[in-house]
Amino acid sequence: MANFSKSNVPRFSVDVYQNAYLPEGGREVNAIVTVTSTGGGTTGGVPLADAAPVSTRTPGRAGPSAAVVLMVDCSGSMDYPPTKMRNARDATAAAIDTLRDGTQFAVVAGTHVAEDVYPGDGRLATADASTRARAKEALRRLSAGGGTAIGTWLRLADRLLGAAEVDIRHGILLTDGRNEHEAPEDLRAALESCAGRFTCDARGVGTDWEVKEVTAIASALLGTADIVADPTGLAADFTRMMENAMGKEVADVALRLWTPVGVEIVFVKQVAPTVADLTGRRTGAGPRAGDYPTGSWGDESRDYHVCVRVPEAGIGQEMLAARVSLILPATSGDAAPQTLSQGLVRAVWTDDMVASTSINPQVAHYTGQAELAQVIQQGLDARKSGDFDGATAKLGRAVQLASASGNADTAKLLSKVVDVVDAATGTVRLKARVADADEMTLETRSTKTVRVKK
């Protein structure tokens, strides 16, 4: 493990877990890369002792400069029941109360069009007691009516955030319905336009929204997705989301993978705290190197699964299969990108059968967690299409994997959809009746993983 640090960012470390030994003719190398960020200075907006220096901050304020846009669904369906709109207003007010002083912010009302309801005029406000009070007054005037075109909300958020000279740009998006008032390709185009410009957490409230739409938004913008089935839970969830956003210290960190001549990249995935395939999001970074986006970081740890295919080699030979680095991009045209930390992935060919056939515990665990997320999605899709045998087989496998890996949260969600006969063998029966909220919660949270027990 190598460790590099500059005073204006948290300290990053990279640990690589793998079995480097391959049999004769073996070509596939798997490694779990654990990235840990510490000492950034804020977690949930609370200053820590080892805070970043004043030079990177607005005077008199803890934390890096940040801008947040809250996008609130105000479509007609938010009036059914009327308490839903009231809960959304209250939740947005709670999030505004959680903003750190000095944070720039705006509130967008989303229907089939997007309107910046506070502060208005295409600007951002700066959080203090006065602007918080005025923002909450503007919230009280929000009412439900109109359709849903989420791409327009995101594009307005991008324009507002793009005008801010800040370290961290973040969005929070709430919807209660399907994106029915724009074409799917319009939303995809908006996401492609916004990707890499700001991160965004997305929430679906109630049970009339489309899980794949909300999770696609969060995935494209490197944020979190979740369901808030009961609107009374919105305020607590919005507060947690904003605390997390206020805890971010550095944005646009990239996982850079350099590979020697002849090495092919099979995939790069985040595997904890959630599964997210980054393989297709590579951007070139010089000869045989590519960057994979990881978004914003506070004090936290994440795990990535890197799989590469190396050329064949003889017994006793050894090679560097890949070098993994954490890169902070240059802040100006004449500055160089900063390497925060790095680790090495190795390949060693051996005729020792025990060494070459043992699977690293971290690799085995996260391979199972990725399969768990996949079979839940496949099982739920099969159930929706009427393929009950296929659904039973896939969800049974999910129960088996969740039980074996100790993923108790996912096991509990699965038990709302299937009756578990034997968890160890994955023997289950589909429940005849499943509440929409239970099925949507399982689908939304299917990618959440548990860390391997060290």
C-alpha positions in Angstrom: 0.0 0.0 0.0 1.2 3.5 -0.9 -0.1 6.6 0.8 0.1 10.2 -0.5 -1.5 13.3 1.0 -1.8 17.0 0.5 -3.1 19.2 3.2 -6.2 20.4 1.3 -7.8 17.0 0.8 -8.5 14.0 3.1 -5.8 11.3 3.3 -6.6 8.4 1.0 -5.2 4.9 1.3 -5.5 1.9 -1.1 -5.3 -1.7 0.0 -5.3 -4.5 -2.5 -6.7 -8.0 -1.6 -6.1 -10.8 -4.1 -4.7 -14.3 -4.7 -1.9 -13.5 -7.1 -1.2 -17.1 -7.9 -2.3 -18.6 -11.3 -2.0 -22.1 -12.6 -0.1 -22.8 -15.8 -2.2 -21.2 -18.6 -4.2 -19.1 -16.1 -5.0 -15.7 -17.3 -7.8 -14.1 -15.2 -6.7 -12.0 -12.2 -9.2 -10.7 -9.6 -8.5 -8.1 -6.9 -10.6 -6.2 -4.3 -9.3 -2.7 -4.0 -10.3 -1.0 -0.7 -10.2 2.8 -0.8 -10.3 4.7 2.5 -10.6 8.4 3.0 -9.9 9.8 6.5 -9.2 13.2 8.2 -11.2 15.3 5.8 -12.6 17.4 8.5 -16.4 16.9 8.4 -18.7 14.1 8.7 -22.3 15.1 8.5 -21.3 18.7 8.7 -19.6 18.3 12.0 -16.0 19.6 12.1 -13.3 17.0 13.0 -10.1 17.8 14.7 -8.0 17.3 11.6 -9.8 19.7 9.4 -8.6 21.0 6.1 -6.7 24.3 6.2 -8.5 27.7 6.0 -6.9 28.4 2.6 -9.4 26.0 0.9 -12.4 27.4 2.6 -14.7 30.4 3.0 -13.4 32.3 6.0 -15.0 31.4 9.3 -16.7 28.3 8.1 -15.9 24.6 8.5 -15.9 22.4 5.4 -15.1 22.9 1.7 -17.2 25.3 -0.4 -20.4 23.5 -1.6 -23.5 24.1 -3.6 -26.7 22.1 -3.4 -29.9 22.2 -5.5 -33.1 20.5 -4.0 -35.5 19.3 -6.8 -39.0 18.8 -5.4 -41.7 17.0 -7.4 -44.7 19.3 -7.6 -46.7 17.3 -10.2 -50.4 16.8 -9.7 -50.0 13.3 -8.2 -48.2 14.9 -5.2 -51.7 15.9 -4.0 -52.8 12.3 -3.6 -53.0 12.2 -0.7 -52.6 15.9 0.1 -50.3 15.0 3.0 -47.6 13.9 0.5 -47.0 17.5 -0.7 -46.9 18.8 2.9 -44.4 16.1 3.9 -42.2 17.0 0.8 -42.3 20.7 1.9 -41.4 19.8 5.5 -38.6 17.4 4.3 -37.1 20.1 2.1 -37.3 22.6 5.0 -35.5 20.1 7.2 -32.7 19.7 4.6 -32.3 23.4 4.3 -31.9 23.6 8.1 -29.1 21.1 7.8 -27.1 23.2 5.3 -23.8 24.5 6.6 -23.5 28.3 6.8 -22.0 29.6 3.6 -23.3 26.7 1.4 -24.9 28.0 -1.8 -28.3 26.5 -2.5 -31.5 26.7 -4.5 -34.9 25.0 -4.6 -36.4 23.8 -7.9 -40.1 22.9 -8.3 -40.3 20.1 -10.8 -43.4 19.4 -13.0 -43.4 19.1 -16.8 -41.2 22.1 -16.6 -38.6 23.2 -14.0 -38.9 26.4 -11.9 -36.2 27.8 -9.6 -38.6 28.9 -6.8 -35.8 30.1 -4.5 -33.9 32.3 -4.7 -35.1 32.7 -8.3 -33.6 34.6 -11.3 -31.2 31.7 -12.1 -29.1 32.3 -9.0 -28.0 30.5 -5.9 -28.5 31.8 -2.3 -25.9 31.6 0.4 -27.1 29.7 3.5 -27.5 31.8 6.6 -30.4 32.3 9.0 -32.1 34.9 6.8 -31.9 32.9 3.5 -33.0 29.7 5.2 -36.1 31.5 6.5 -36.9 33.0 3.1 -36.4 29.6 1.4 -38.9 28.0 3.8 -41.4 30.8 3.1 -41.1 30.0 -0.6 -41.6 26.3 0.2 -44.9 27.1 1.9 -46.2 28.5 -1.4 -45.5 25.2 -3.4 -48.6 23.4 -4.6 -49.2 20.3 -6.7 -50.2 20.5 -10.4 -48.8 19.5 -13.8 -46.8 16.6 -15.2 -43.4 15.0 -14.7 -40.3 15.7 -16.9 -37.3 14.9 -14.7 -34.7 15.8 -17.4 -35.8 19.4 -17.3 -35.3 19.5 -13.5 -31.8 18.1 -13.8 -30.8 20.5 -16.6 -31.9 23.5 -14.5 -30.0 22.1 -11.5 -26.9 21.8 -13.7 -27.2 25.4 -14.9 -27.5 26.6 -11.3 -24.7 24.5 -10.0 -22.5 25.2 -13.0 -22.5 28.9 -12.2 -21.1 28.3 -8.7 -17.3 28.4 -8.0 -17.3 25.7 -5.4 -15.5 22.4 -4.5 -18.6 20.2 -4.1 -21.8 20.3 -6.4 -24.7 18.1 -5.3 -28.3 17.6 -6.1 -31.2 16.0 -4.1 -34.2 14.9 -6.2 -37.6 13.7 -5.0 -40.2 12.2 -7.3 -43.5 10.3 -6.6 -44.4 9.3 -10.2 -43.2 8.0 -13.5 -41.4 10.3 -16.0 -44.3 10.5 -18.3 -44.0 14.0 -19.8 -40.7 13.6 -21.7 -39.3 10.8 -23.9 -37.0 8.3 -22.2 -34.2 9.4 -24.5 -34.7 13.0 -23.2 -34.0 11.9 -19.6 -31.0 9.8 -20.8 -29.6 12.8 -22.7 -30.0 15.0 -19.6 -28.2 12.4 -17.5 -25.3 12.2 -20.0 -25.1 16.0 -20.0 -25.0 16.2 -16.2 -22.7 13.2 -15.5 -19.4 14.4 -14.0 -20.8 17.9 -13.3 -22.6 17.2 -10.1 -23.6 14.2 -7.9 -27.2 13.6 -7.1 -29.2 11.5 -4.6 -32.6 10.4 -5.8 -35.6 9.3 -3.8 -39.0 7.9 -4.8 -41.8 8.6 -2.4 -44.9 6.3 -2.2 -45.2 3.4 -4.7 -46.3 5.0 -8.0 -42.8 5.7 -9.4 -40.5 3.6 -11.5 -37.6 2.0 -9.6 -35.4 1.7 -12.7 -35.8 5.4 -13.5 -34.8 6.6 -10.0 -31.9 4.1 -9.7 -30.7 5.1 -13.2 -30.6 8.8 -12.1 -28.5 8.0 -9.0 -26.2 5.6 -10.9 -25.5 8.1 -13.7 -24.8 10.9 -11.2 -22.9 8.8 -8.6 -25.4 9.3 -5.8 -27.7 7.1 -3.7 -31.2 5.9 -4.6 -33.9 4.8 -2.1 -37.6 4.4 -1.5 -39.5 6.4 1.1 -42.7 4.4 1.0 -44.4 6.4 3.8 -44.2 10.1 3.1 -43.9 10.8 6.9 -40.4 9.4 6.7 -39.2 12.1 4.2 -37.9 14.7 6.7 -35.6 12.2 8.5 -34.3 10.9 5.1 -33.7 14.3 3.7 -31.9 15.4 6.8 -29.6 12.3 6.5 -29.0 13.0 2.8 -28.0 16.6 3.5 -25.8 15.6 6.4 -24.0 13.2 4.1 -23.7 15.9 1.4 -22.2 18.4 4.0 -19.7 15.7 5.0 -18.1 15.5 1.5 -14.7 17.1 1.4 -13.4 16.4 -2.1 -15.1 15.9 -5.5 -14.3 14.2 -8.8 -11.9 11.6 -7.5 -11.0 9.1 -10.2 -9.9 5.5 -9.9 -7.1 5.2 -12.4 -6.2 1.8 -13.8 -2.9 1.4 -15.7 -2.2 -1.9 -17.3 1.0 -3.2 -19.1 1.0 -4.2 -22.7 -1.1 -7.3 -23.4 -3.3 -6.9 -20.3 -7.1 -6.6 -21.0 -9.5 -5.1 -18.5 -12.5 -7.4 -18.0 -14.4 -5.1 -15.6 -14.2 -2.5 -12.9 -17.0 -2.4 -10.3 -17.8 -0.7 -7.1 -18.9 -3.5 -4.8 -19.4 -1.7 -1.4 -21.4 0.0 0.0 -23.4 -0.7 -3.2 -22.8 -2.6 -6.5 -22.2 -0.2 -9.4 -20.5 -1.3 -12.7 -18.0 1.4 -13.8 -16.5 -0.5 -16.7 -18.3 1.5 -19.4 -17.5 4.8 -17.8 -13.8 4.7 -18.5 -12.1 7.8 -19.9 -8.6 7.7 -21.4 -5.8 9.0 -19.2 -2.7 8.5 -21.3 -1.0 5.4 -22.7 -2.7 2.2 -21.3 -4.4 4.1 -18.5 -8.0 5.0 -17.9 -10.0 6.8 -15.2 -13.2 5.5 -13.6 -15.4 8.1 -11.8 -16.0 7.7 -8.1 -17.7 11.0 -7.2 -17.3 12.9 -4.0 -15.7 11.7 -0.8 -15.9 12.4 2.9 -14.7 10.2 5.7 -15.6 6.8 4.3 -14.4 3.5 2.8 -15.5 1.8 -0.4 -14.5 -1.4 -2.1 -13.9 -2.0 -5.9 -13.5 -5.3 -7.8 -11.0 -5.1 -10.6 -10.7 -8.1 -13.0 -8.0 -8.2 -15.7 -6.9 -10.8 -18.3 -3.1 -11.2 -18.5 -1.1 -12.9 -21.2 -0.1 -16.6 -20.6 3.2 -17.1 -18.9 5.3 -20.0 -17.7 5.6 -21.5 -14.2 7.7 -19.2 -11.9 7.1 -16.1 -13.9 5.6 -13.0 -12.3 4.2 -9.7 -13.6 2.5 -6.5 -12.6 -1.1 -7.0 -13.8 -2.4 -3.5 -13.0 -1.6 -0.4 -11.0 -4.6 1.2 -9.3 -4.3 4.9 -8.3 -6.6 7.5 -6.8 -6.4 10.7 -8.8 -7.6 14.2 -8.1 -7.9 16.2 -11.3 -6.0 19.4 -11.9 -7.8 22.5 -10.7 -6.3 24.7 -13.4 -4.8 24.4 -16.8 -1.2 24.5 -15.7 -1.6 22.2 -12.7 -0.9 18.5 -12.8 -3.4 15.8 -11.5 -2.6 14.7 -7.9 -2.0 11.1 -7.1 -3.6 10.5 -3.7 -2.7 6.9 -3.2 -2.0 3.7 -5.2 -1.8 -0.1 -5.0 -0.5 -2.9 -7.2 -2.2 -6.0 -8.6 0.2 -8.9 -9.3 0.1 -12.2 -11.2 2.4 -15.1 -10.3 2.3 -18.5 -12.1 2.8 -21.5 -10.0 2.5 -25.3 -10.1 1.3 -25.4 -6.5 -2.3 -26.4 -6.9 -3.3 -25.3 -3.4 -2.0 -21.8 -4.0 -3.4 -21.4 -7.5 -6.9 -22.7 -6.7 -7.6 -20.9 -3.4 -10.0 -17.9 -3.8 -9.2 -14.8 -1.9 -12.0 -14.3 0.8 -12.7 -10.7 -0.2 -13.0 -11.7 -3.9 -15.3 -14.6 -3.1 -17.5 -12.4 -0.8 -18.0 -9.6 -3.3 -18.4 -12.0 -6.3 -21.4 -13.4 -4.2 -22.7 -9.9 -3.4 -22.7 -8.9 -7.1 -24.5 -12.1 -8.0 -27.0 -11.4 -5.2 -27.9 -8.0 -6.7 -28.2 -9.5 -10.1 -30.4 -12.5 -9.2 -32.8 -10.2 -7.2 -33.3 -8.1 -10.3 -33.7 -11.1 -12.5 -36.1 -12.7 -10.0 -38.3 -9.6 -9.7 -38.4 -9.1 -13.5 -39.4 -12.8 -13.9 -42.1 -12.4 -11.3 -43.5 -9.3 -13.1 -43.6 -11.1 -16.4 -45.4 -14.1 -15.0 -42.4 -16.5 -15.1 -43.0 -17.8 -11.6 -40.7 -20.8 -11.9 -37.8 -18.6 -13.0 -38.7 -16.1 -10.2 -38.6 -18.8 -7.6 -35.3 -20.1 -8.8 -33.6 -16.7 -8.9 -35.0 -15.4 -5.6 -34.2 -18.7 -4.0 -30.6 -18.3 -5.0 -30.7 -14.7 -3.6 -31.9 -16.0 -0.3 -29.0 -18.6 -0.3 -26.4 -15.9 -1.1 -27.8 -13.4 1.4 -27.8 -16.0 4.2 -24.3 -17.3 3.4 -22.8 -13.8 3.3 -24.6 -12.5 6.4 -26.5 -9.8 4.4 -29.3 -9.7 7.0 -30.9 -6.5 5.6 -31.4 -8.0 2.2 -32.5 -11.4 3.7 -35.2 -9.5 5.6 -36.4 -7.7 2.4 -36.4 -11.0 0.5 -38.6 -12.6 3.3 -41.3 -10.0 2.4 -41.5 -11.4 -1.2 -40.9 -15.2 -0.6 -41.6 -17.7 2.1 -38.2 -19.2 3.0 -38.3 -23.0 3.5 -34.5 -23.5 3.8 -32.1 -20.5 3.5 -29.0 -22.7 3.2 -30.2 -24.5 0.1 -32.2 -21.5 -1.3 -35.5 -23.4 -1.1 -38.4 -20.8 -1.2 -42.0 -20.3 -2.3 -43.2 -17.1 -3.9 -45.7 -15.3 -1.7 -49.2 -15.1 -3.3 -49.6 -11.4 -2.3 -46.8 -8.9 -2.0 -47.2 -5.3 -1.0 -46.0 -2.9 -3.7 -43.8 -1.1 -1.1 -42.1 -4.4 -0.2 -41.3 -5.4 -3.8 -40.1 -1.9 -4.6 -37.9 -1.7 -1.5 -36.3 -5.0 -2.4 -35.7 -3.8 -6.0 -34.3 -0.4 -5.0 -32.0 -1.7 -2.3 -30.9 -4.9 -4.1 -27.5 -3.4 -4.9 -26.7 -2.6 -1.2 -23.9 -4.9 0.1 -22.3 -5.9 3.3 -18.6 -5.5 3.9 -16.5 -8.7 4.1 -15.7 -9.7 7.7 -11.9 -9.0 7.9 
